[in-house]
């Protein structure tokens, strides 16, 4: 799964559920270039997903990937929210989705990072939102909203019948995500919160 390493962290986070569904790593590229370290990981790869439209990863990079002999599928939308829906639909085509994680596309990247391991483990797509609505029906899907009321509105939580997981800041939200989804974990990774 190929994402832009320079300006598309949101696309990379959207790809988490897909990474779990196809048991594949997320590899980093630049808009017009595939770094040598990434090229080395592409040897003998049969299928490659590109996340994002050509503003994220160019047609020339797509052509270079196709020239490896791999099947290349591009998943994208006009913005990061629509790209996340595109990825979620692909995941649903691989494994029926019964759980989604809703986050704010513009004010909730730290919260989305906290939820990414859940997305991979549970094959639960991360669906980016504007914090107010989602343009699909979640009646038969278990939905989680990650973030406080300022980030994910009460109306969105109510309309999606979501479980809200929040904290007073990104660090407490991270702790509460871990407590909710990984309460029996015996190890963890630490990263910079900013």
C-alpha positions in Angstrom: 0.0 0.0 0.0 1.7 3.2 -1.2 1.1 6.6 0.3 2.7 10.0 -0.1 5.2 10.6 2.7 5.3 14.4 2.4 1.8 15.7 2.7 -0.7 12.8 2.9 -0.5 11.5 6.5 -4.4 11.4 6.4 -4.3 9.0 3.4 -1.8 6.8 5.2 -4.1 6.6 8.2 -7.1 5.9 6.0 -5.1 2.9 4.7 -4.9 1.2 8.1 -8.0 -0.9 7.7 -6.9 -1.9 4.2 -3.5 -2.9 5.5 -5.3 -5.2 8.0 -7.6 -6.6 5.3 -4.9 -7.5 2.8 -2.1 -8.2 5.4 0.2 -5.7 3.8 2.6 -2.9 4.9 2.1 0.8 4.2 5.0 2.0 2.1 6.0 5.6 1.7 6.6 7.4 -1.6 6.9 10.9 -2.8 4.7 12.5 -5.3 7.1 12.0 -8.3 9.5 9.5 -6.9 9.8 6.1 -5.2 12.6 6.1 -2.6 15.2 3.3 -3.1 14.2 1.8 0.3 10.6 1.5 -0.9 11.7 0.1 -4.2 13.6 -2.7 -2.4 10.4 -3.7 -0.7 8.5 -4.0 -4.0 10.5 -6.9 -5.3 8.1 -9.9 -6.1 5.0 -7.9 -5.0 1.9 -9.0 -6.9 -0.5 -6.2 -6.0 0.0 -2.6 -5.1 -2.6 -0.1 -3.9 -1.9 3.6 -4.4 -3.8 5.8 -1.9 -4.7 9.2 -3.2 -5.2 10.9 -6.6 -2.5 12.2 -8.8 -1.9 15.2 -6.6 -0.6 12.8 -4.0 1.2 10.2 -6.1 1.8 11.1 -9.8 0.9 9.2 -12.9 4.6 8.7 -13.6 5.0 6.8 -10.2 1.9 4.8 -11.0 3.4 3.8 -14.4 6.7 2.9 -12.7 4.8 0.7 -10.3 2.9 -1.0 -13.2 6.2 -1.6 -15.0 7.2 -3.9 -12.1 4.5 -6.4 -13.3 2.3 -5.9 -10.3 -1.4 -5.2 -10.4 -1.9 -1.6 -9.4 -5.1 -0.2 -8.0 -5.5 3.5 -7.2 -8.0 4.5 -4.4 -8.7 8.2 -4.1 -11.2 11.0 -3.9 -11.3 14.7 -4.4 -10.2 15.3 -0.8 -8.9 13.2 2.2 -12.5 12.6 3.4 -13.6 11.1 0.0 -10.3 9.1 -0.2 -11.1 7.5 3.1 -14.6 6.5 1.8 -13.0 5.0 -1.3 -10.6 3.0 0.9 -13.5 1.9 3.2 -15.4 0.6 0.2 -12.4 -1.4 -1.0 -12.1 -2.9 2.5 -15.8 -3.8 2.5 -15.3 -5.6 -0.9 -12.6 -7.7 0.7 -14.3 -8.4 4.0 -17.8 -7.3 5.0 -17.3 -4.3 7.3 -19.1 -4.4 10.6 -17.1 -1.8 12.4 -15.9 1.7 11.5 -13.8 4.3 13.3 -14.9 7.9 12.6 -12.4 10.7 13.2 -12.0 14.3 12.2 -10.1 14.8 9.0 -8.7 18.2 9.9 -8.5 18.5 13.7 -8.1 14.9 14.7 -4.9 13.5 13.2 -3.4 12.5 16.6 -6.7 10.8 17.5 -6.6 9.0 14.2 -3.1 7.8 14.8 -4.3 6.4 18.2 -7.0 4.5 16.4 -4.9 3.1 13.5 -3.7 -0.1 15.3 -7.4 -0.9 16.1 -8.2 -0.3 12.4 -5.5 -2.8 11.4 -6.3 -5.4 14.0 -10.1 -5.3 13.6 -10.1 -4.6 9.8 -12.3 -1.6 10.8 -11.9 1.2 8.2 -11.0 4.7 9.5 -13.5 7.0 7.9 -12.5 10.7 8.0 -15.2 13.2 8.6 -15.8 16.9 8.9 -16.7 16.2 12.6 -20.4 16.8 11.8 -21.7 14.1 9.4 -21.1 11.1 7.3 -22.7 10.5 3.9 -23.6 6.9 4.4 -25.8 4.7 6.6 -24.2 3.1 9.7 -27.3 1.4 11.1 -25.9 -2.1 11.0 -22.3 -1.1 11.7 -20.6 -0.7 15.1 -19.3 2.8 15.0 -16.7 4.6 17.2 -16.1 8.3 17.2 -12.7 9.3 18.4 -12.4 12.7 20.0 -14.2 15.2 22.2 -17.3 17.2 21.3 -15.2 20.0 19.9 -13.8 17.6 17.3 -16.6 15.1 16.8 -20.1 16.7 17.4 -22.7 15.2 19.7 -25.1 15.2 16.7 -22.7 13.0 14.7 -22.3 10.6 17.6 -26.1 10.4 18.0 -26.8 10.0 14.3 -24.3 7.2 13.9 -25.1 5.6 17.3 -21.4 5.7 18.0 -19.4 4.9 21.0 -17.4 8.1 21.8 -13.9 7.6 23.0 -12.4 10.9 24.1 -10.1 12.7 26.5 -9.3 16.2 27.6 -6.4 16.2 25.1 -4.8 14.0 22.5 -2.8 12.2 25.3 -5.8 11.3 27.4 -7.7 10.3 24.3 -4.8 8.0 23.3 -4.9 6.4 26.8 -8.6 5.9 26.6 -8.4 4.3 23.1 -5.7 1.9 24.5 -7.8 1.2 27.6 -10.9 0.5 25.5 -9.4 -1.6 22.8 -6.2 -3.0 24.2 -6.8 -3.4 27.9 -4.9 -6.7 28.1 -1.8 -5.6 26.1 1.5 -6.5 27.6 3.6 -4.2 25.4 3.4 -0.9 23.6 5.2 1.6 21.4 5.8 5.2 22.3 6.0 8.1 19.8 6.0 11.9 19.9 2.5 13.3 20.4 3.1 16.2 18.1 
